[in-house]
Amino acid sequence: MIDVRNVDKSFDKQQILTNVSFHVNKGSIYGMLGSNGAGKTTMMRMLAGILRQDDGQVHIDNAGIYENTKTKQRLIFLSDHLYFLPQYTIRQMGDYYRSLFPGWDEERYEKLRTLFKLDDKQKLSRFSKGMQRQAAFWLALSTVPDVLILDEPFDGLDAVMRQKIRNLIIQDVAEREMTVLISSHNLREVEDICDHVGILHKGEILLERDLDDLKEDVHKIQAAFKEDAFDPDETDLDVLHVEKRGSVYVLIVRGTEKEVAQEIQSWHPVVYDRLPLTLEEIFIYEMGGVGYAFENILV
Ligand SMILES: Nc1ncnc2c1ncn2[C@@H]1O[C@H](COP(=O)(O)OP(=O)(O)OP(=O)(O)O)[C@@H](O)[C@H]1O
């Protein structure tokens, strides 16, 4: 569905994205993670056909997006900075969207009214930040898009509304195979909704995996050894992080569960535990591996 290959992008001779490639399957929800300034918004603006890449290809449904009006009519990009026409109400924006997007579904718009409970005759500029975001989702989902691109989508929404909107997105993915790309710094949220994740760092893709596979591939190990007979540097483990709490080692390691267990067992541990990792932990340790480590500094 979405196919990005070897994309380069610079602004004023400053290289922002370098050789970026990734693929999003139809009916999948892809989380694009990354450090601040990694280039996520730039990538999303290219996918929405707002910016053109310098090199490489940005394809949606096997065709370049930049000059492809037909595909753009089936795609909605919700930017982190929402934009509405000045002085417009939701209803007026809806009429404008109906003229732009052939998929506009008036019946759906009416159904969503009961969920969002916003006054669609009120000027959008009078709404709070969270209400404006709700309005943006109301309008976006009324166009029944095939592709939904969301930059920090839940910013400003309360917990109940986040859950409602998450459910609506999941429903559209399940029922009609909508394809979704989400960028968010809230990894808890990404973890809840995405089936695939990619990490962008300094304009390059660091890692791209199915979320379940990724979790099966990175482990948090707690282990203790007799008379301290363990040296992480002497193992065959791919260690992302190591910490010693008293006599207990806490290791974050990459590899299959079997490989990791075999290696640790060969050191005859007296305690051995494998704990689940959150996406946030995976992100932090993977970023640490490329020198973007967190430091325990208090100032
Ligand atoms: N129009 C522009 N002109 C010049 N530089 C730009 C422009 N847009 C983005 N940049 C630069 O590109 C880099 C990537 O920015 P981008 O907004 O894509 O990052 P991001 O991953 O979305 O960051 P964040 O997580 O902080 O929102 C930054 O260094 C930014 O200053």
The ligand as an SDF file (V2000), in Angstrom:
LIG
                    3D

 31 33  0  0  0  0  0  0  0  0999 V2000
   10.4450   23.5990    5.9780 N   0  0  0  0  0  0  0  0  0  0  0  0
   11.6180   23.3470    6.5600 C   0  0  0  0  0  0  0  0  0  0  0  0
   12.7170   24.0840    6.2650 N   0  0  0  0  0  0  0  0  0  0  0  0
   13.9250   23.8350    6.8390 C   0  0  0  0  0  0  0  0  0  0  0  0
   14.1300   22.8300    7.7230 N   0  0  0  0  0  0  0  0  0  0  0  0
   13.0790   22.0650    8.0560 C   0  0  0  0  0  0  0  0  0  0  0  0
   11.7640   22.2810    7.5000 C   0  0  0  0  0  0  0  0  0  0  0  0
   10.9270   21.3470    8.0250 N   0  0  0  0  0  0  0  0  0  0  0  0
   11.6630   20.5970    8.8740 C   0  0  0  0  0  0  0  0  0  0  0  0
   12.9490   21.0250    8.8930 N   0  0  0  0  0  0  0  0  0  0  0  0
   14.0520   20.4270    9.6640 C   0  0  0  0  0  0  0  0  0  0  0  0
   14.0350   19.0250    9.4180 O   0  0  0  0  0  0  0  0  0  0  0  0
   14.4170   18.3150   10.5820 C   0  0  0  0  0  0  0  0  0  0  0  0
   13.3650   17.2500   10.8630 C   0  0  0  0  0  0  0  0  0  0  0  0
   12.1700   17.8980   11.2470 O   0  0  0  0  0  0  0  0  0  0  0  0
   10.8010   17.0980   11.4280 P   0  0  0  0  0  0  0  0  0  0  0  0
    9.7530   18.0810   11.8290 O   0  0  0  0  0  0  0  0  0  0  0  0
   10.5500   16.2650   10.2280 O   0  0  0  0  0  0  0  0  0  0  0  0
   11.1890   16.1410   12.6520 O   0  0  0  0  0  0  0  0  0  0  0  0
   10.2750   15.2580   13.6180 P   0  0  0  0  0  0  0  0  0  0  0  0
   10.8890   13.8940   13.6310 O   0  0  0  0  0  0  0  0  0  0  0  0
    8.8490   15.3380   13.2140 O   0  0  0  0  0  0  0  0  0  0  0  0
   10.5230   15.9530   15.0100 O   0  0  0  0  0  0  0  0  0  0  0  0
    9.6220   16.0900   16.3510 P   0  0  0  0  0  0  0  0  0  0  0  0
    9.5290   14.7110   16.9470 O   0  0  0  0  0  0  0  0  0  0  0  0
   10.4470   16.9990   17.1870 O   0  0  0  0  0  0  0  0  0  0  0  0
    8.3020   16.6620   15.9440 O   0  0  0  0  0  0  0  0  0  0  0  0
   14.5950   19.3360   11.7010 C   0  0  0  0  0  0  0  0  0  0  0  0
   15.9800   19.6100   11.8160 O   0  0  0  0  0  0  0  0  0  0  0  0
   13.8690   20.5630   11.1760 C   0  0  0  0  0  0  0  0  0  0  0  0
   14.4610   21.7490   11.6240 O   0  0  0  0  0  0  0  0  0  0  0  0
  1  2  1  0
  2  3  1  0
  2  7  2  0
  3  4  2  0
  4  5  1  0
  5  6  2  0
  6  7  1  0
  6 10  1  0
  7  8  1  0
  8  9  2  0
  9 10  1  0
 10 11  1  0
 11 12  1  0
 11 30  1  0
 12 13  1  0
 13 14  1  0
 13 28  1  0
 14 15  1  0
 15 16  1  0
 16 17  2  0
 16 18  1  0
 16 19  1  0
 19 20  1  0
 20 21  2  0
 20 22  1  0
 20 23  1  0
 23 24  1  0
 24 25  2  0
 24 26  1  0
 24 27  1  0
 28 29  1  0
 28 30  1  0
 30 31  1  0
M  END
$$$$
